[in-house]
């Protein structure tokens, strides 16, 4: 009888212990770095046996829809959300995110200032960067040499156009330049807005008046359309990051200006036919003090609706730590470590030797300033986006106009005129400037 009672007591104790485990739900995007995070998360649960992880892994657009709905309605479905630098300042200001406390050993000061700045509202950190990126020039060294040119580390847009034209051989299926043409606030608008900063353009003046009727915007879009007509691939209005990556990896592009994270893809010999022929340079400028490079980070944040914020922050601290980088390096190799977040990674000789794009990535990130993104003053934060809730809709609508100009369905002037009207109407409807 005593043995039975003892067994029952032990069973009750085990049940109580199991119930005491806390489960946190992590919503994340289905890209390679996040899949690796999930794969290696056994390291976290081994160190934190009182925490269980439930994963919700989604395609980027679906992820955005679901986490936006959940955070806005305070639904509480997720304890850790994967969001970008677009959402963080808006949601932090709205009170939708919990200020992060990541522990004494986290080394906040190791985060790159440009990345940390975009995740901070009123001196409070509301998200931790999992990986960061800017944009840069990737080019074929062999085609550049054949054209009799040398790519400067800091090229101008004028040089890029000249080089693209010289490298183009349409009969051989080689196009001098590949740029995003697919409509969307995170597709062609990311590229063209960053580009416009270097041409002296801006989305709004200090009083939130749209600026698409300016000479600077005309010069930006006209240059983009002209260079793509001269040296770009056919059907460019359908090309986003993935399509241009495929073109570059198969040897069909001379120059590609896009995200710095692509450096690891274009130099990977398993996937890229031109892996040993790729050079890197900073995004172009026009001599006005701003380069045409953006700034982005995929980050981990805790919604204020979460009832398990302490356990959620433990996970975020683990996933964005220096120790996590070492874990990835030990399992996958240094080239696969999530880039663009910590200064210490760019002081690590093992990483630098494994990643020929490392220094350009660091220089590109450090030159981007989300709080002062343009030549003229602006009332908004963001380099390739404007950190206001309305921007997703407005940005995509403008992206459609720019894509139409690229196909020749409308002229550059018509695309800008339509953009001016639709943005002005949207801002009036949203009651800008806010009182």
Secondary structure, DSSP 8 states (H G I E B T S, - for coil): -HHHHHHHHHHHHHHHHHHH-EEEEEEEE-SHHHHHHHHTTHHHHHH-TTEEEEEEEE-HHHHHHHHHHHHHHT----SEEEEEHHHHHHHHHHT-B------TTS-GGGB-HHHHHHTEETTEE--EEEEEE-EEEEEEHHHHHHTT----TT-BHHHHHHHHHHH-BGGGTBEEEE---S-STTTHHHHHHHHHHHTT--SB-TT--B-TTSHHHHHHHHHHHHHHHHH--TTGGG--HHHHHHHHHTT-EEEEEEEGGGHHHHT-TTT-TTGGGEEEEE--B-SSS-BS---EEEEEE-BTT-S-HHHHHHHHHHHTSHHHHHHHHHHH-GGGS--SSBGGGGG-HHHHHH-TTHHHHHHHHHH--TTS-SSS--S---SSS--STTHHHHHHHHHHHHHHHHHTSS-HHHHHHHHHHHHHHHHHHTTSS--
